[in-house]
Amino acid sequence: MSTEQHAAWSRVLRNAGPDEVRDPRATVRAVAQVVRRARGGGRLDDLVRGPMTVNSGLWVLSRLCRDGAARVDPDGTVRPTTGTPTARDDGAPGLVDLTLADGLVDWDVLAEVLTRRTYAPDPELHQSFDTFASLRRRLAVMDYYDDLDGRTVLQLGDDEMFGVAIGLVDGVRHVHVADTDERVLRSIGDEADRLALALTTHVVDVRRDRPELPGVDTFFVSGLKDPGGLFLFVATAVSTVSGAGAVGYVSFDLDVYRAGGGSGQGGERAQREVLRMFDRLDCTVTALLPGDDGLLEDSVLADLGEATLGAARHAASPTELGAQLRRLLARRPAGADLLLYQPGFPHAQLRPISLARVETGPASRRLASRYLGFLQSAVPTAGGGREPVSGSREAAPRSR
């Protein structure tokens, strides 16, 4: 496909009339990126990640389908129909090079682990699954900063089963996985037993409990969809480490802070709010970069595929496609959740969740304990007392 065609599609998306949808980020380069990914095939949500809006990315895919260069399956998978598939492009420019994670673990083993996962995300617990590339990216970052070898890691909140990935890395001393969802912990514990990992699971409700774990020097807090919940989780993780110089990773969705700040809450202000949270805990941010890509639900993916195919059949304009996507969203029972996690959908980007690397300071543990005491004292408990940690489960350590 020629650069001239990319430029023509870019002009349609960027130079719409007064009553049409306009996407100023739909540059020739952004269009070409979607085309390049489509040649390799993959999930719709993976292909349209980047600077353009979801609507623009799907419109480009609809043109490829109409021209016979790609097809969309009912489940939302794109398959190339012409030429030789190119190598997968696993993210927008600037993301961590995934090849850094190639030799860290046996990724086929982890893929099998995720296939055996027996639970679905629970919206009440703000759960969601990340893409496989996200898990690779997380490990690549941790290895880049030398935060795996010899470490005792706390994974706080783990519906993605990332704790198993950490446990598969040779040289990791021990992994503690703490979560309130016993379905998640049961599945992780079973895999730890099957693979003989040095991994222990703990049932912990951070609203009431603090895990007492010896030797933790590294923690990973998975992305929360609520600013208050994120602070509670980070404070809980910080309270487990022994002192200054511990390392933590925190994934969070900047759009949540934008949406929660009312009109006019821009990216810079939202980012300052996140940095202020770490400052309150005497934590220094040493890196802030794109991290996780959330997986859209399979039913959402199928709806996007249906809309894309309809746009291809009828040569729909970007505006007509956007209207169809909004109609699909309106009839979905989970539509409100999608709008919460993707504000402005479909005229918004699918941006990666941010990943912060932090180091604790001399006052971190004391400040975290003080904040937790205040926050947890405001949470009512059944029977008026404090609820204890429900228990833990330790797998047989893997031989090194």
Long-range contacts (C-beta under 8 A, 24 or more apart in sequence): 1-35, 1-69, 3-28, 3-32, 6-31, 6-32, 6-35, 9-59, 9-60, 9-63, 12-317, 12-318, 13-52, 13-56, 13-59, 13-318, 16-318, 16-319, 19-319, 20-317, 20-318, 20-319, 21-55, 21-318, 21-319, 21-322, 21-347, 23-52, 23-53, 23-55, 23-56, 23-318, 23-347, 25-51, 25-52, 25-53, 25-56, 25-349, 26-51, 26-52, 26-53, 26-56, 27-51, 30-56, 31-60, 33-89, 33-92, 34-60, 34-61, 35-60, 35-64, 36-86, 36-89, 37-88, 37-89, 38-64, 38-69, 38-70, 38-78, 38-80, 39-69, 39-70, 39-80, 39-83, 39-85, 39-86, 40-80, 40-85, 40-86, 40-87, 40-88, 40-89, 41-70, 41-77, 41-78, 41-79, 41-80, 41-85, 42-77, 42-78, 42-88, 43-76, 43-77, 43-78, 43-131, 43-295, 43-301, 44-72, 44-76, 44-77, 44-78, 44-301, 44-304, 44-305, 44-308, 45-76, 45-293, 45-295, 45-296, 45-301, 45-304, 45-350, 46-90, 46-131, 46-133, 46-293, 47-78, 48-350, 49-91, 49-92, 49-293, 49-349, 49-350, 49-351, 49-352, 50-92, 50-349, 50-350, 51-92, 51-349, 52-349, 53-346, 53-347, 53-348, 53-349, 54-304, 54-325, 54-342, 54-345, 54-346, 54-347, 54-348, 54-349, 54-350, 55-318, 55-321, 55-322, 55-325, 55-346, 55-347, 56-318, 58-304, 58-307, 58-308, 58-311, 58-321, 58-325, 58-346, 59-311, 59-316, 59-318, 59-321, 61-308, 62-308, 62-309, 62-311, 62-312, 62-316, 62-321, 63-312, 65-308, 65-309, 65-312, 66-312, 66-313, 66-315, 72-305, 72-308, 72-309, 72-312, 73-305, 74-302, 74-305, 74-306, 75-298, 75-301, 75-302, 75-305, 76-298, 76-301, 76-302, 76-303, 76-304, 76-305, 77-305, 90-133, 90-136, 90-137, 91-133, 91-137, 91-290, 91-293, 91-352, 92-290, 92-352, 94-289, 94-290, 95-137, 95-289, 95-290, 95-352, 96-137, 96-140, 96-141, 96-144, 96-289, 96-290, 97-140, 98-133, 98-136, 98-137, 98-140, 100-140, 100-143, 100-144, 101-136, 101-137, 101-139, 101-140, 101-143, 104-139, 104-140, 104-143, 104-148, 104-169, 105-139, 105-165, 105-168, 105-169, 106-168, 107-136, 109-168, 109-195, 110-135, 110-164, 110-165, 110-168, 113-161, 113-164, 113-191, 113-195, 114-161, 116-187, 116-191, 117-161, 117-187, 118-183, 118-187, 119-159, 119-181, 119-183, 119-184, 119-187, 121-159, 121-297, 122-159, 122-181, 123-334, 123-337, 125-159, 125-180, 125-181, 126-224, 126-225, 126-226, 126-229, 127-159, 127-181, 128-159, 128-225, 128-294, 128-295, 128-341, 129-159, 129-160, 129-294, 129-295, 130-160, 130-162, 130-292, 130-293, 130-294, 130-295, 131-292, 131-293, 131-294, 131-295, 133-293, 134-160, 134-291, 134-292, 134-293, 134-352, 135-160, 135-162, 135-165, 137-291, 137-292, 138-162, 138-165, 138-220, 138-249, 138-251, 138-291, 138-292, 138-355, 139-165, 139-166, 139-169, 141-249, 141-287, 141-289, 141-291, 141-355, 141-357, 142-166, 142-249, 143-169, 145-247, 145-286, 145-287, 145-357, 147-218, 147-247, 147-249, 147-357, 148-172, 151-217, 151-218, 152-176, 152-213, 152-215, 152-216, 152-217, 152-218, 153-216, 153-218, 153-219, 153-220, 154-178, 154-211, 154-213, 154-216, 154-218, 154-219, 154-220, 154-237, 154-240, 155-219, 155-220, 155-222, 156-204, 156-206, 156-219, 156-220, 156-221, 156-222, 156-233, 156-236, 156-237, 157-221, 157-222, 157-224, 157-233, 158-184, 158-188, 158-222, 159-184, 159-222, 160-222, 161-187, 161-188, 161-191, 162-220, 162-222, 163-188, 163-199, 164-188, 164-191, 164-192, 164-195, 164-197, 164-199, 166-220, 167-192, 167-195, 167-197, 167-198, 167-199, 167-398, 168-195, 168-197, 170-400, 171-400, 172-198, 173-198, 173-215, 174-198, 174-199, 174-200, 174-215, 174-397, 175-199, 175-200, 176-200, 176-201, 176-202, 176-211, 176-213, 176-216, 177-201, 177-202, 178-202, 178-203, 178-204, 178-211, 179-203, 179-204, 180-204, 180-205, 180-206, 182-390, 185-393, 189-393, 189-395, 192-395, 193-395, 193-396, 195-398, 196-395, 196-396, 196-397, 196-398, 196-399, 197-395, 197-397, 197-398, 198-395, 198-397, 198-398, 199-394, 199-395, 200-392, 200-393, 200-394, 200-395, 201-392, 201-393, 201-394, 202-389, 202-391, 202-392, 203-389, 203-390, 203-391, 203-392, 204-236, 204-389, 205-387, 206-232, 206-233, 206-236, 207-232, 207-375, 207-376, 207-379, 208-376, 208-379, 208-381, 208-386, 208-387, 209-387, 209-388, 209-389, 210-236, 210-239, 210-240, 210-369, 210-372, 211-236, 211-240, 211-389, 212-240, 213-240, 215-242, 216-240, 216-241, 216-242, 216-246, 217-241, 217-242, 217-246, 217-247, 218-246, 218-247, 218-248, 218-249, 219-246, 219-247, 219-248, 219-249, 220-248, 220-249, 220-250, 220-251, 221-248, 221-249, 221-250, 221-251, 222-251, 223-251, 223-252, 223-253, 223-291, 223-292, 223-294, 223-353, 224-252, 225-253, 225-256, 225-340, 225-341, 226-256, 227-256, 227-257, 227-260, 227-273, 227-277, 230-277, 231-277, 231-371, 232-372, 232-375, 234-277, 234-278, 234-281, 234-283, 234-368, 235-281, 235-368, 235-371, 235-372, 235-375, 236-368, 236-372, 238-281, 238-283, 238-360, 238-364, 238-365, 238-367, 238-368, 239-365, 239-368, 239-369, 239-372, 241-360, 241-364, 241-365, 242-365, 243-360, 243-362, 243-364, 243-365, 244-359, 244-360, 244-361, 244-362, 244-364, 245-359, 245-360, 246-359, 246-360, 246-364, 247-357, 247-358, 247-359, 247-360, 248-283, 248-357, 248-358, 248-359, 248-360, 249-355, 249-356, 249-357, 249-358, 250-278, 250-355, 250-356, 250-358, 251-291, 251-292, 251-353, 251-354, 251-355, 251-356, 252-353, 252-354, 252-356, 253-341, 253-353, 253-354, 254-351, 254-353, 254-354, 255-341, 255-342, 255-343, 255-351, 256-341, 258-343, 259-340, 259-343, 274-354, 274-356, 278-356, 278-358, 280-367, 280-371, 281-360, 281-364, 281-367, 281-368, 281-371, 282-360, 282-361, 282-362, 282-363, 282-364, 282-367, 283-358, 283-359, 283-360, 283-361, 283-364, 284-358, 284-359, 284-361, 285-356, 285-357, 285-358, 286-357, 286-358, 286-359, 287-355, 287-356, 287-357, 288-354, 288-355, 288-356, 288-357, 289-354, 289-355, 290-351, 290-352, 290-353, 290-354, 290-355, 291-352, 291-353, 291-354, 291-355, 292-352, 292-353, 292-355, 293-350, 293-352, 293-353, 294-341, 294-353, 296-338, 297-334, 299-332, 299-334, 300-332, 300-334, 300-338, 303-328, 303-329, 303-332, 304-328, 322-346, 322-347
